[in-house]
């Protein structure tokens, strides 16, 4: 029992000396910029897709991720 208590005390003592904070954040990824022509072509391509195409939902998810990356900055 004494060994377990001593180990716990040592572990708590060592963790109290940690220098790094737990609130550090990973760097934000960059957002790829597209030209107006690229965006217009993409819009035309999406409109040509069949009704209910899964890739439209995936593009919507991608747009949300891009917004989150912008907010990260």
N, C-alpha and C positions, 0 to 999 in steps of 0.2 A: 504494500500500500504506500509506503514511504517513497519507493522508487517512482511510482506513478505520479505522486504529488510533486516530487522534485522535477520530473520530466515536464509536467504541465507548467510549473513555475518557470523553468528555463525557456520553454516554447513561448510563453506569454511575454517574457522579458525580451527575447530576441525579436519577436514580431513588433514590439513597441518601438524598436529602434529602426524600423523600416524608413527609408528616406523618400521613396516615391509615393506619391499620392494615388489614391484609387480613382480619382476623377480625371485622369489623363485620357485624352481622346485620340483615336486614330486620325490620321490626316484625311481630309475629304478628297475623294477622287475627282478628277477633272471631268467637265462636261464637254463632249464633242459638239462643236458648232457646225451647223449646216447652212449652206447658202439658201437664199430665197428660191432659187431655181431647183435645188435639191428638194426643198420642202414641197414645192408645187408638184414636182414629179412624184414624190411619195404620196401626196394627197390623191393624185390621179390614179396611182397604182392601187391604193386602198379602195377607192370608189369602184374600181374594176373587179374587185374580189367578189366571189359569190356571197349571197346572203348567209349570215351565220358563220363566216370563216373564223376559225379560232385565232388566227394571227391578228385579227383586229383587237381582240381582248388582250393579247400579248402586247400589242403596241400601246394599249391604254395603260397596262402595268408599267411599261417602259417609261411612259410620260410621267407617271407618279414617281418613279425612281429618279428621273431627271429633276423633278421639282424638289425632291428630298436632298439631292446633292447640292442644288442651288441654295437651299435653306441651311445646309451644313456650313456654308461659308459665312 
